[in-house]
Amino acid sequence: MRSAWLSWTVVVPVLGLFALALTWGRDLGTVFVVLVAVVLAGAVLAAVHHAEVVAHRVGEPFGSLVLAVAVTVIEVALIVTLMISGGAGAASLARDTVFAALMLSTTGIVGLALLVGARRFHVTLFNAEGSGAALATVTTLATLSLVLPTFTTSQPGPEFSPAQLTFAALASLALYVTFVLTQTVRHRDFFLPVAQTRESDDDHAPPPTTRAALVSLGLLLLSLVVVVGLAKVESPAIEDAVSAVGFPPSFVGVVIAVLVLLPETLAAVRAAARGRIQTSLNLAYGSAMASIGLTIPTIALASIWLDGPLVLGLGATQLVLLALTVVVSVLTVVPGRATRLQGAVHLVLLAAFLFLAISP
């Protein structure tokens, strides 16, 4: 028991919490920036480990749901905190962050999972019913919250009027809750992994005890707090680096989104390597869905006391990328099977998103 408490998966999150307390709100030198980055990377790996312990105990799709919701709740808190502090880009911060999370999830996580899975199994298998339902929900949420503000006329600019924002928030929350009930109660079998030809030893390992799962759940939440907090601490250094290489200031949001989504990305890739592609897709689409379904209602509520405009509508380039991603994703999930070609196509879309974020 003593050796378990001295494990790196326990020590690193606690160390990260101390690092966060010591560095929060302070200007860091180069040495401390590097040290914080190392602790941040360790916290990401620890989060993945504890997420897998919890997932093994509660089973799918609850395990994916726990990680997606936990990451998104902390991400939303970070967005609201940054918006309250104001500064350049605060008006479009929610839009930029949510869209980055959406693209990173639906192209990056999905593409990596399909590529890793196809490399081992040649053809990856998953439930078209569950993945299709998740993709339809993500598409509807993105359209209601990020596309419509560009075309509505009640408010000048790509913004919602108060009534429109209230409707979008309630619709997003209702859709997300309905999907979670469908995923975990009514049609849970649609979101369970499809067996591949090879099986991993992990599939036959006994599940952890309830006590071990609860400890891992607590350490998972602690790790995610550390990841998001240290990402915020690192943001001034990231801003300086982005400025030094000549990238647009909005690219900082992409970098922070990458850091926040690292635990889910690593968990999805590891699941794909074991032939659990459905788990990877649950993580990817669950992250995108939670990012919109929880962020928009929270931002709508926070807008009561937030000053200034709230820009939610996507620009022309972003709309094209979103439309292409939806079409490609539909063609990927409908057959219920995919090869490395589909993985490569999604990763090319990710590359296009990142390139256009650098060179709009």
PAFI-54526 format. One record per residue (C-alpha): residue in one letter; x, y, z. Coordinates in Angstrom, 1 decimal, decimal comma, always signed. Layout:
(vomar "a"; (X; Y; Z))
...
// end
This chain:
(vomar "m"; (+0,0; +0,0; +0,0))
(vomar "r"; (+2,8; +2,4; +0,9))
(vomar "s"; (+4,5; +1,8; -2,5))
(vomar "a"; (+1,2; +2,5; -4,2))
(vomar "w"; (+1,0; +5,9; -2,6))
(vomar "l"; (+4,6; +6,6; -3,7))
(vomar "s"; (+3,8; +5,7; -7,3))
(vomar "w"; (+4,6; +8,5; -9,8))
(vomar "t"; (+0,9; +8,6; -10,8))
(vomar "v"; (+0,2; +9,8; -7,3))
(vomar "v"; (+3,3; +11,9; -6,7))
(vomar "v"; (+3,1; +13,9; -10,0))
(vomar "p"; (-0,4; +15,3; -9,5))
(vomar "v"; (+0,4; +16,3; -5,9))
(vomar "l"; (+3,7; +17,9; -7,1))
(vomar "g"; (+1,8; +19,6; -9,9))
(vomar "l"; (-0,6; +21,1; -7,4))
(vomar "f"; (+2,3; +22,6; -5,3))
(vomar "a"; (+3,8; +23,9; -8,6))
(vomar "l"; (+0,5; +25,5; -9,5))
(vomar "a"; (+0,2; +27,2; -6,1))
(vomar "l"; (+3,8; +28,5; -6,3))
(vomar "t"; (+3,6; +29,8; -9,8))
(vomar "w"; (+0,0; +31,1; -10,2))
(vomar "g"; (+0,0; +34,8; -11,1))
(vomar "r"; (+3,8; +35,1; -11,2))
(vomar "d"; (+6,2; +36,0; -14,0))
(vomar "l"; (+8,5; +33,0; -14,6))
(vomar "g"; (+12,0; +32,8; -15,9))
(vomar "t"; (+13,1; +30,4; -18,6))
(vomar "v"; (+14,2; +27,7; -16,2))
(vomar "f"; (+10,9; +27,7; -14,3))
(vomar "v"; (+9,0; +27,7; -17,6))
(vomar "v"; (+10,8; +24,5; -18,6))
(vomar "l"; (+10,3; +22,9; -15,2))
(vomar "v"; (+6,6; +23,7; -15,2))
(vomar "a"; (+6,3; +22,2; -18,7))
(vomar "v"; (+7,9; +19,0; -17,5))
(vomar "v"; (+5,4; +18,8; -14,6))
(vomar "l"; (+2,6; +19,6; -17,0))
(vomar "a"; (+3,6; +16,7; -19,2))
(vomar "g"; (+3,7; +14,3; -16,2))
(vomar "a"; (+0,3; +15,5; -15,1))
(vomar "v"; (-1,1; +14,7; -18,5))
(vomar "l"; (+0,3; +11,1; -18,4))
(vomar "a"; (-1,0; +10,7; -14,8))
(vomar "a"; (-4,5; +11,8; -16,0))
(vomar "v"; (-4,5; +9,2; -18,7))
(vomar "h"; (-3,5; +6,5; -16,3))
(vomar "h"; (-6,2; +7,3; -13,8))
(vomar "a"; (-8,8; +7,7; -16,6))
(vomar "e"; (-8,1; +4,2; -17,7))
(vomar "v"; (-8,4; +2,9; -14,2))
(vomar "v"; (-11,8; +4,5; -13,8))
(vomar "a"; (-12,9; +3,4; -17,3))
(vomar "h"; (-11,9; -0,2; -16,5))
(vomar "r"; (-14,0; -0,2; -13,3))
(vomar "v"; (-17,2; +1,5; -14,7))
(vomar "g"; (-16,9; +0,1; -18,2))
(vomar "e"; (-17,8; +1,8; -21,5))
(vomar "p"; (-19,2; +4,3; -22,3))
(vomar "f"; (-19,1; +5,6; -18,7))
(vomar "g"; (-15,3; +5,8; -18,7))
(vomar "s"; (-15,1; +8,0; -21,8))
(vomar "l"; (-17,9; +10,2; -20,4))
(vomar "v"; (-16,1; +10,7; -17,1))
(vomar "l"; (-12,9; +11,9; -18,9))
(vomar "a"; (-14,7; +14,1; -21,5))
(vomar "v"; (-16,9; +15,8; -18,9))
(vomar "a"; (-14,1; +16,3; -16,4))
(vomar "v"; (-11,8; +17,9; -19,0))
(vomar "t"; (-14,6; +20,1; -20,4))
(vomar "v"; (-15,8; +21,4; -17,0))
(vomar "i"; (-12,3; +22,6; -16,1))
(vomar "e"; (-11,9; +24,0; -19,6))
(vomar "v"; (-15,1; +26,0; -19,3))
(vomar "a"; (-13,9; +27,4; -15,9))
(vomar "l"; (-10,7; +28,5; -17,5))
(vomar "i"; (-12,6; +30,2; -20,4))
(vomar "v"; (-14,8; +32,1; -18,0))
(vomar "t"; (-11,9; +33,1; -15,9))
(vomar "l"; (-10,0; +34,5; -18,9))
(vomar "m"; (-13,1; +36,3; -20,2))
(vomar "i"; (-13,7; +38,0; -16,9))
(vomar "s"; (-10,0; +39,2; -16,8))
(vomar "g"; (-10,7; +40,8; -20,2))
(vomar "g"; (-7,9; +41,8; -22,6))
(vomar "a"; (-7,4; +41,4; -26,3))
(vomar "g"; (-9,5; +38,7; -27,9))
(vomar "a"; (-11,7; +38,2; -24,9))
(vomar "a"; (-14,9; +38,7; -27,0))
(vomar "s"; (-14,0; +35,8; -29,3))
(vomar "l"; (-12,2; +33,6; -26,8))
(vomar "a"; (-15,1; +31,2; -26,2))
(vomar "r"; (-15,7; +30,8; -30,0))
(vomar "d"; (-12,0; +30,3; -30,8))
(vomar "t"; (-11,5; +27,8; -27,9))
(vomar "v"; (-14,6; +25,8; -28,7))
(vomar "f"; (-13,9; +25,6; -32,4))
(vomar "a"; (-10,3; +24,6; -31,8))
(vomar "a"; (-11,5; +21,8; -29,4))
(vomar "l"; (-14,1; +20,8; -32,0))
(vomar "m"; (-11,5; +20,5; -34,8))
(vomar "l"; (-8,9; +18,9; -32,7))
(vomar "s"; (-11,3; +16,3; -31,5))
(vomar "t"; (-13,1; +15,4; -34,7))
(vomar "t"; (-10,0; +15,5; -37,0))
(vomar "g"; (-7,0; +15,0; -34,7))
(vomar "i"; (-8,2; +12,5; -32,1))
(vomar "v"; (-10,3; +10,6; -34,7))
(vomar "g"; (-7,5; +10,6; -37,3))
(vomar "l"; (-4,8; +9,4; -34,9))
(vomar "a"; (-7,1; +6,7; -33,5))
(vomar "l"; (-8,0; +5,3; -36,9))
(vomar "l"; (-4,4; +5,5; -38,1))
(vomar "v"; (-3,1; +3,7; -35,0))
(vomar "g"; (-5,9; +1,1; -35,1))
(vomar "a"; (-5,5; +0,4; -38,8))
(vomar "r"; (-1,8; +0,0; -38,5))
(vomar "r"; (-2,3; -3,0; -36,2))
(vomar "f"; (-5,7; -4,4; -37,4))
(vomar "h"; (-5,7; -3,2; -41,0))
(vomar "v"; (-9,5; -2,5; -40,8))
(vomar "t"; (-10,9; -0,9; -37,7))
(vomar "l"; (-14,4; -1,7; -36,5))
(vomar "f"; (-16,8; +0,4; -34,6))
(vomar "n"; (-20,6; +0,9; -34,1))
(vomar "a"; (-22,0; +3,1; -36,8))
(vomar "e"; (-25,2; +3,7; -34,8))
(vomar "g"; (-23,4; +5,2; -31,8))
(vomar "s"; (-20,8; +7,1; -33,7))
(vomar "g"; (-23,4; +8,4; -36,2))
(vomar "a"; (-25,6; +9,6; -33,4))
(vomar "a"; (-22,7; +11,3; -31,7))
(vomar "l"; (-21,6; +13,0; -34,9))
(vomar "a"; (-25,2; +14,2; -35,6))
(vomar "t"; (-25,4; +15,7; -32,1))
(vomar "v"; (-22,0; +17,4; -32,5))
(vomar "t"; (-23,0; +18,8; -35,9))
(vomar "t"; (-26,3; +20,2; -34,6))
(vomar "l"; (-24,6; +21,8; -31,6))
(vomar "a"; (-21,9; +23,4; -33,7))
(vomar "t"; (-24,5; +24,7; -36,2))
(vomar "l"; (-26,8; +26,2; -33,5))
(vomar "s"; (-24,0; +27,8; -31,5))
(vomar "l"; (-21,2; +28,6; -34,0))
(vomar "v"; (-22,7; +28,9; -37,5))
(vomar "l"; (-26,1; +30,6; -36,9))
(vomar "p"; (-24,6; +33,7; -35,2))
(vomar "t"; (-22,8; +34,5; -38,5))
(vomar "f"; (-26,1; +34,8; -40,4))
(vomar "t"; (-28,6; +36,1; -37,8))
(vomar "t"; (-29,6; +39,8; -38,2))
(vomar "s"; (-31,0; +40,8; -34,8))
(vomar "q"; (-27,6; +41,8; -33,5))
(vomar "p"; (-24,8; +43,5; -35,5))
(vomar "g"; (-21,8; +41,3; -36,2))
(vomar "p"; (-21,4; +37,6; -35,7))
(vomar "e"; (-23,3; +37,7; -32,3))
(vomar "f"; (-26,5; +36,4; -30,9))
(vomar "s"; (-29,2; +38,7; -29,4))
(vomar "p"; (-29,9; +37,9; -25,7))
(vomar "a"; (-33,0; +35,9; -26,7))
(vomar "q"; (-31,1; +33,9; -29,3))
(vomar "l"; (-28,3; +33,2; -26,9))
(vomar "t"; (-30,7; +31,9; -24,4))
(vomar "f"; (-32,3; +29,6; -26,9))
(vomar "a"; (-28,9; +28,3; -28,1))
(vomar "a"; (-27,9; +27,7; -24,5))
(vomar "l"; (-31,0; +25,8; -23,6))
(vomar "a"; (-31,0; +23,8; -26,8))
(vomar "s"; (-27,3; +22,9; -26,4))
(vomar "l"; (-27,9; +21,7; -22,8))
(vomar "a"; (-31,0; +19,7; -23,7))
(vomar "l"; (-29,2; +18,0; -26,6))
(vomar "y"; (-26,2; +17,1; -24,5))
(vomar "v"; (-28,3; +15,7; -21,6))
(vomar "t"; (-30,5; +13,7; -24,1))
(vomar "f"; (-27,4; +12,3; -25,7))
(vomar "v"; (-25,8; +11,3; -22,4))
(vomar "l"; (-29,0; +9,5; -21,4))
(vomar "t"; (-29,1; +7,7; -24,8))
(vomar "q"; (-25,4; +6,7; -24,4))
(vomar "t"; (-25,6; +5,4; -20,9))
(vomar "v"; (-29,2; +4,2; -20,4))
(vomar "r"; (-31,4; +3,5; -23,4))
(vomar "h"; (-28,9; +2,5; -26,1))
(vomar "r"; (-25,7; +1,8; -24,3))
(vomar "d"; (-24,9; -1,1; -26,6))
(vomar "f"; (-24,4; +1,3; -29,5))
(vomar "f"; (-21,3; +2,8; -27,8))
(vomar "l"; (-19,6; -0,4; -26,7))
(vomar "p"; (-16,3; -1,5; -28,4))
(vomar "v"; (-16,6; -3,9; -31,3))
(vomar "a"; (-14,2; -6,9; -30,9))
(vomar "q"; (-11,2; -7,0; -33,3))
(vomar "t"; (-9,5; -10,1; -34,5))
(vomar "r"; (-6,7; -9,7; -31,8))
(vomar "e"; (-7,4; -9,2; -28,2))
(vomar "s"; (-5,3; -7,5; -25,6))
(vomar "d"; (-4,3; -8,9; -22,2))
(vomar "d"; (-5,9; -5,8; -20,7))
(vomar "d"; (-9,3; -7,1; -21,9))
(vomar "h"; (-9,0; -10,1; -19,5))
(vomar "a"; (-7,5; -8,2; -16,5))
(vomar "p"; (-9,7; -8,1; -13,4))
(vomar "p"; (-11,3; -4,6; -12,8))
(vomar "p"; (-9,8; -2,5; -10,0))
(vomar "t"; (-11,6; -2,4; -6,7))
(vomar "t"; (-14,2; +0,3; -6,0))
(vomar "r"; (-11,8; +1,9; -3,5))
(vomar "a"; (-9,0; +2,0; -6,1))
(vomar "a"; (-11,4; +3,4; -8,7))
(vomar "l"; (-12,5; +6,2; -6,3))
(vomar "v"; (-8,9; +7,1; -5,5))
(vomar "s"; (-8,1; +7,2; -9,2))
(vomar "l"; (-11,2; +9,4; -9,9))
(vomar "g"; (-10,0; +11,9; -7,3))
(vomar "l"; (-6,4; +11,9; -8,7))
(vomar "l"; (-7,9; +12,2; -12,2))
(vomar "l"; (-9,7; +15,4; -11,2))
(vomar "l"; (-6,6; +16,7; -9,5))
(vomar "s"; (-4,5; +15,9; -12,5))
(vomar "l"; (-6,9; +17,7; -14,8))
(vomar "v"; (-6,9; +20,8; -12,5))
(vomar "v"; (-3,1; +20,8; -12,6))
(vomar "v"; (-3,1; +20,4; -16,4))
(vomar "v"; (-5,4; +23,3; -17,1))
(vomar "g"; (-3,9; +25,5; -14,3))
(vomar "l"; (-0,3; +24,9; -15,5))
(vomar "a"; (-1,4; +25,5; -19,1))
(vomar "k"; (-2,7; +28,9; -17,9))
(vomar "v"; (+0,5; +29,6; -16,0))
(vomar "e"; (+2,4; +28,7; -19,2))
(vomar "s"; (+0,2; +30,9; -21,4))
(vomar "p"; (+2,4; +34,1; -21,1))
(vomar "a"; (+5,4; +32,1; -22,3))
(vomar "i"; (+3,3; +30,6; -25,0))
(vomar "e"; (+2,1; +34,1; -26,1))
(vomar "d"; (+5,7; +35,3; -26,2))
(vomar "a"; (+6,7; +32,3; -28,3))
(vomar "v"; (+3,8; +32,7; -30,7))
(vomar "s"; (+4,6; +36,4; -31,1))
(vomar "a"; (+8,3; +35,7; -31,6))
(vomar "v"; (+7,7; +33,3; -34,5))
(vomar "g"; (+5,2; +35,7; -36,1))
(vomar "f"; (+2,0; +33,6; -35,6))
(vomar "p"; (-1,4; +35,4; -35,0))
(vomar "p"; (-2,4; +36,0; -31,4))
(vomar "s"; (-5,4; +33,7; -31,8))
(vomar "f"; (-3,1; +30,7; -32,2))
(vomar "v"; (-2,4; +30,9; -28,5))
(vomar "g"; (-5,9; +29,5; -28,0))
(vomar "v"; (-5,1; +26,6; -30,3))
(vomar "v"; (-2,0; +25,8; -28,3))
(vomar "i"; (-3,9; +25,9; -25,0))
(vomar "a"; (-6,6; +23,7; -26,5))
(vomar "v"; (-4,0; +21,1; -27,5))
(vomar "l"; (-2,6; +21,1; -23,9))
(vomar "v"; (-6,1; +20,7; -22,4))
(vomar "l"; (-7,0; +17,8; -24,8))
(vomar "l"; (-3,8; +15,9; -24,4))
(vomar "p"; (-5,2; +13,5; -21,8))
(vomar "e"; (-8,1; +12,5; -24,0))
(vomar "t"; (-5,8; +12,3; -27,1))
(vomar "l"; (-3,4; +9,9; -25,4))
(vomar "a"; (-6,3; +7,8; -23,9))
(vomar "a"; (-7,9; +7,5; -27,3))
(vomar "v"; (-4,7; +6,5; -29,0))
(vomar "r"; (-4,0; +3,8; -26,4))
(vomar "a"; (-7,5; +2,5; -26,7))
(vomar "a"; (-7,1; +2,3; -30,5))
(vomar "a"; (-3,9; +0,4; -30,1))
(vomar "r"; (-5,9; -2,2; -28,2))
(vomar "g"; (-8,5; -2,4; -30,8))
(vomar "r"; (-11,1; -0,4; -28,9))
(vomar "i"; (-11,8; +2,1; -31,7))
(vomar "q"; (-15,3; +2,8; -30,4))
(vomar "t"; (-13,8; +4,0; -27,1))
(vomar "s"; (-11,6; +6,4; -29,1))
(vomar "l"; (-14,6; +7,7; -31,0))
(vomar "n"; (-16,6; +8,1; -27,8))
(vomar "l"; (-13,7; +10,2; -26,4))
(vomar "a"; (-13,4; +12,3; -29,5))
(vomar "y"; (-17,0; +13,1; -30,2))
(vomar "g"; (-17,8; +13,2; -26,5))
(vomar "s"; (-15,1; +15,9; -26,0))
(vomar "a"; (-16,4; +18,0; -28,9))
(vomar "m"; (-20,0; +17,6; -27,7))
(vomar "a"; (-19,2; +18,5; -24,1))
(vomar "s"; (-17,1; +21,4; -25,2))
(vomar "i"; (-20,1; +23,0; -27,0))
(vomar "g"; (-22,9; +21,6; -24,9))
(vomar "l"; (-21,5; +22,8; -21,6))
(vomar "t"; (-19,5; +25,9; -22,7))
(vomar "i"; (-22,4; +27,7; -24,4))
(vomar "p"; (-24,9; +27,5; -21,5))
(vomar "t"; (-22,1; +28,6; -19,1))
(vomar "i"; (-21,1; +31,5; -21,3))
(vomar "a"; (-24,7; +32,5; -21,7))
(vomar "l"; (-25,2; +32,6; -17,9))
(vomar "a"; (-21,9; +34,4; -17,4))
(vomar "s"; (-22,8; +37,0; -20,0))
(vomar "i"; (-25,2; +38,5; -17,5))
(vomar "w"; (-22,3; +40,1; -15,7))
(vomar "l"; (-19,7; +40,1; -18,4))
(vomar "d"; (-19,1; +43,4; -20,2))
(vomar "g"; (-18,5; +43,7; -23,9))
(vomar "p"; (-19,6; +41,8; -26,9))
(vomar "l"; (-19,7; +38,0; -27,2))
(vomar "v"; (-18,6; +36,9; -30,6))
(vomar "l"; (-19,7; +33,3; -31,4))
(vomar "g"; (-20,1; +33,2; -35,2))
(vomar "l"; (-17,4; +31,6; -37,3))
(vomar "g"; (-15,6; +33,2; -40,2))
(vomar "a"; (-15,8; +32,1; -43,8))
(vomar "t"; (-12,6; +30,0; -43,6))
(vomar "q"; (-13,8; +28,3; -40,4))
(vomar "l"; (-17,2; +27,5; -41,9))
(vomar "v"; (-15,6; +25,8; -44,9))
(vomar "l"; (-13,4; +23,7; -42,6))
(vomar "l"; (-16,4; +22,8; -40,4))
(vomar "a"; (-18,5; +21,8; -43,4))
(vomar "l"; (-15,7; +19,7; -44,9))
(vomar "t"; (-15,1; +18,0; -41,6))
(vomar "v"; (-18,7; +17,1; -41,2))
(vomar "v"; (-19,0; +15,6; -44,7))
(vomar "v"; (-15,8; +13,6; -44,3))
(vomar "s"; (-16,8; +12,4; -40,8))
(vomar "v"; (-20,2; +11,2; -42,1))
(vomar "l"; (-18,4; +9,2; -44,8))
(vomar "t"; (-16,1; +7,7; -42,2))
(vomar "v"; (-18,6; +6,6; -39,6))
(vomar "v"; (-21,5; +5,4; -41,7))
(vomar "p"; (-19,9; +2,1; -42,9))
(vomar "g"; (-18,9; +1,2; -39,3))
(vomar "r"; (-15,3; +0,3; -40,5))
(vomar "a"; (-12,4; +2,3; -41,6))
(vomar "t"; (-8,8; +2,0; -42,8))
(vomar "r"; (-5,7; +4,1; -42,5))
(vomar "l"; (-6,9; +6,1; -45,5))
(vomar "q"; (-9,7; +7,6; -43,4))
(vomar "g"; (-7,3; +8,3; -40,6))
(vomar "a"; (-4,9; +10,1; -43,0))
(vomar "v"; (-7,8; +12,2; -44,4))
(vomar "h"; (-8,8; +13,4; -41,0))
(vomar "l"; (-5,2; +14,2; -40,1))
(vomar "v"; (-4,9; +16,2; -43,3))
(vomar "l"; (-8,0; +18,2; -42,2))
(vomar "l"; (-6,3; +18,8; -38,9))
(vomar "a"; (-3,2; +20,0; -40,7))
(vomar "a"; (-5,3; +22,4; -42,8))
(vomar "f"; (-6,9; +23,8; -39,6))
(vomar "l"; (-3,6; +24,3; -37,9))
(vomar "f"; (-2,0; +25,9; -41,1))
(vomar "l"; (-4,9; +28,3; -41,6))
(vomar "a"; (-4,8; +29,2; -37,9))
(vomar "i"; (-1,1; +30,2; -38,4))
(vomar "s"; (-1,7; +31,8; -41,8))
(vomar "p"; (-5,3; +32,9; -42,0))
// end
